Amino acid sequence: MVAGLHARPALVVVLVIDGLRPDSVTPEVMPQLHRLKTEGVWYTNAHAVFPTVTRANTTSIITGMQPSGHGIVSNALYLPEHSATVLSNGDYRNLLKWGDAHGRRVVGAKSLHEYLREASIPFVALSSGSTGNGLLLNPTAPYGDGQLVNPGFEDGKRVAFPDALNAELLAKYGPAKGGKEGDEALLWTERVLREHVLGTMKPQVIVNWMGRSDSAQHQSGVGSPEGLAALRLIDGQIGLLLQRLRELELADKTNIIVTSDHGFDYEPRADLLAPLREAEFAEKVVTDNEGGATLFYVKGRDAALIAKLAERFQSRDTTTAVFVAAQRPEGGRFACVPDALKGFVPGTFSLELAAQCVPDGGADVIVTHRWSADPNPFGVPGTQWVDGKPGQPAHNGHGGLNPFVTRSTLLAVGPDFGKGQVIEIPAGNPDITPTVLALEGLAVPPAMEGRVLSEALRTRGRMTVESATQRVRVSTDGFCSEIEISQAFGKRYLDLVRRCGGR
């Protein structure tokens, strides 16, 4: 337990606003959230895990682990026994295939629910994002352990686990109308939270994922009328939640943590993956394109082919960095080398540095692509090139390793947090679960990779803060890359990667 915290609070609420950039939290667009920002503790240096995509970050938020510790490495799964290409883990059924093949464990690490259950602390997770995202918030729920709400699981048939909760919600609210990740999904989920979860179920810890901001910004961009409308809609729902807490006399007894899974950028297209069309890689490499970063699975983990693929991308001026394992694979397998910085191929960073060394189910090569601070059509800075035919309409997204997507939103407000503070100490998504455990008076397991956000607590006392920025450079003939890393309390948070000289 964190020294000095008062008796266990009535409620801890974690709000995750999908794709919310911190510079979007303004009094004009999100007045409710901006008020919480000024009343509580606001982080200026919060981070997503890499790649900066939803499901990798969902799992880090809910386990306190990096992707190498929980095994969800991106927004896709490579299941060669089911498909010759990667499968989206946005569909919860694909995650269940993985779980069924791994002892009914979708995620390798323990989840927040499992820690709380062991202490008899009731927990509910809700999501208006994809069904895969919802599942990862409480990954044991489909196997009969835990309570989970998502209106899109099965149209008109399933909106929750377990079956009893599903039947109760369908009888009381019916299925959500409209698209799975649209306005109606958000409004349905937030109504269930206010009326049923808070009013009837009364858990002690809630994680609520608000997904509409991501789908709107993907479609139209940060700062677009549609993107701003989604943020205003979410902010209005936060206002209704705060009102409900006041009605239940919980407002002064509730700790609220607000975070986002990643930022957002503007994504023009370029022919970034041309090497894959070369004969030596044909049918030997499986590609998982995550926008600003691309993961490659080399069949048989052929070390020579991994090296050739890495070198081929190093020869392209659109590549900012290449990651491979620190240790050369032998016999189709490799072992992770803790704290390694460089990969076995000259001029590469290690998968270990990116927290992406996953011998069972992880990629063999990760490539990041060129980015800049150029603004999007609405004047919001952050441009990341993604693969596609030049001249095609630009995307809006995330996934890369640039500061516009690695920077996430993070604030905390409530009786156990400081008031009116701005904190520049680095923090990140893996720090959410250990902080919730500390608020609940539970010990944080030594193996957990996230840390308690002690500096945000009202009773933090005198602290010695050790934070710094580390830069690591790798090079080979014609290629030089530099990665920038924020450090605090012995933890690493990736800021950005670029070609040497700022290119």
SULPE-V307358 format. One line per field, one symbol per residue. ss: DSSP state (H for helix, E for strand, - for the rest). phi: phi as a letter, one per 40 degrees, with the letter a starting at -180 (. if undefined). psi: psi as a letter, one per 40 degrees, with the letter a starting at -180 (. if undefined). A space follows every 10 residues. Layout:
# SULPE-V307358
ss=???
phi=???
psi=???
This chain:
# SULPE-V307358
ss=---------- EEEEEEE--- -HHH------ HHHHHHHHH- EEE--EE--- -E-HHHHHHH HHH---HHHH -----EE--- ------EE-- -HHHHHHHHH H--------- -HHHHHHH-- --EEEEE--- HHHHHHH--- HHH----EEE EEEE---EEE E-HHHHHHHH HHH------- --HHHHHHHH HHHHHHHHHH H---EEEEEE -HHHHHHHHH ----HHHHHH HHHHHHHHHH HHHHHHH--- HHHEEEEEE- ----EEE-EE ---HHHH-HH H---EEEEE- --EEEEEEHH H-HHHHHHHH HHHH----EE EEEE-----E --E------- -E------EE ---------- ----EEEEE- EEEEE----- EEEE-EE--- ----EEE-E- --HHHHE--E EEE---E--- EEE---EE-- HHHHHHHHH- ---------- ---HHHE--- ------EEEE EEEEEE--EE EEEEEEEE-- EEEEEEEEE- ---
phi=.cdgccddcc abbbbbbcgc cccccbcccb ccccccdccb bbccbcbccb ccbccccdcc ccbgbcdccb gccacabbbd cbacbcbccc cccccccccc cbggbcbccc cddcccdcbf bcbbbbabcc ccdddccacc dccgbhbaba cbdadgbbba bcdccdcccc ccbgcccgcc bcdccccccc cdcccccccb cfccbbbbcb cccccccdcb hcgcdccccc cccccccccc ccccccccfb dcbbcbbbab cacaacbcba ccbddcccdc bdgbbbbbcb gcabbbbccg fccccdcccc cccccbcccc abbbccbccb ggbabcbdgc bbcccdgbcc dcccfbcbdb hcccbbbbbc aacdcccbgc chbbcbcicd gcdccbaahc bbccbccbca aaaiccbcbf bbbcccaadc ccccccdccc gbccddcccc bcccccccbc gcbbcbbabb bbbbaadgba bbbbbcbafg bbbccabacd ggc
psi=ihheiaihid ihhhhhhheh ideegidddg dddddddddb hhhefiiiii igiddddddd deeeiiddde egeaeiihgd edieiiihed hddddddddd efffhdhdii idddddddef hhihhiheai dddddedgee deeegihhhh eedhhedhei iadddddddd ddeiiiiaid fadddddddd dddddddddd dfidhhhhhh edddddddde iheidddddd dddddddddd dddddddefe deehhhhhii diaiihgiii gdfddeeide eheehhhghf beihhhhhhe fhdddddddd ddddeheehd ihhiidhhih feiiiihhei diiehheiii dddefehgdg eiidhhhiii iieiiieeeh ihhhhiiahh eiiiihaada gieeddhihh ihiadeiihf ihhehiiide edddddddde fiihhdehdi ihgdeeidfd ahihhhiihi hhhiiahehh ihihhiihfe iihhdiiiii ee.
